[in-house]
Amino acid sequence: MAVQPEHFLNRVLLVVDNPIVGAVIRDQLSGAGYDVHWARSRLEACVLWKPSYYDVVLLDLRRDPDQGEDFARRIKATDPAQRILFLDGRNGSKEAA
């Protein structure tokens, strides 16, 4: 018997500046039952993100990695409990400190 997606994270903010990579990740997560909100830039992510709304923020801003770090710091300053995962290959995926 398969485990239903509602037992996992439900709402994801996907922040990916590469349209091909973002579409693949969005489609995979949506197909698994997640509610995915895709931001294509840090600016768009800042508009979409709200404290205590997303179960996890997935960040992959390879074209401007400093923007991803800055966004993660701003989120943590506002909502220290927010889960943030970097997907951009820096030593594999890592959770923001």
N, C-alpha and C positions, 0 to 999 in steps of 0.2 A: 504494500500500500504506500503510495507516494505521500510525502509531507506537503501540505498545502502552503502556498507562498505567504498567507497571512500570518504564519508562525514566525516569519522572518521580518526583516525591515520592510516597511511599506512605502514610505515616501523618500525619494532620492533626488537630491539636487546634483545633476551631472554638469560639471563645468569643463568643457572640452573645446579648444579652439581649432581643432582639425575636423572639418565636416565629415570626412569619411570615417574616421575613428569614432567620432561622436554618434553618428548614425548607427554604426555596428553595435556600440555599447548600449545605446538607447533601445534598439530593437531587441537585443538579448535580454536586457532587464525587463522591458515591457512584456516580452513573451513569457517571462518567468512570473509575471503577476505584480511587478513593482509599479508604483505610480512615479514616473520619471519626468522631471522638469529639467529641460536641457538649456543651459546658458552657454552661449558661444564665445563669451568674453568675460573678463572680471567685472566689467561695468554692468553687463546684463545680470551676472550672478549677484552683484550687490543689490540690484533692484528686486530680484526674486527671493533672496534669502531672508528669513525671519526667524528670530529665536524660538526654539522649541517647536518648530514646524516640521523640519526634515529629520528623518531618522539618521541619515548619513549624507555627507557632502563628498562627492567623488571629484577630485581635482586632477586635471591633466592640461596644463597650459605650457606645453613645450616651446611654443613660439615666444613666450615671455615668462620664464619660470619665476622671476622676481615678483610678478603680479600675483602668481598663485600663492607664494609665501606671504605676501602682504595681505591678501584676502584671508588666508588661514589665520594670521595673527589678529586681524580685525574681528573675525568671527569669535575666536577664543577669548578676546577681551570682552565681548558682549555676552557670550554664552559659553563658558568654560566646559560645559558638559557635551557640547556638540561634537559628534564623531566626524572626523575629517580624514579621508584617505587620499594619498597622492598616488596616481596611476601612471606617472610619467617616466617610470624606469629608473628613478634615482635609487640605486641599490635595491631594486625591486619596489613593490608597493610598500609604503610606510605610512603610519598614522602620524598626524601632526602632533607635535609636542604640546 
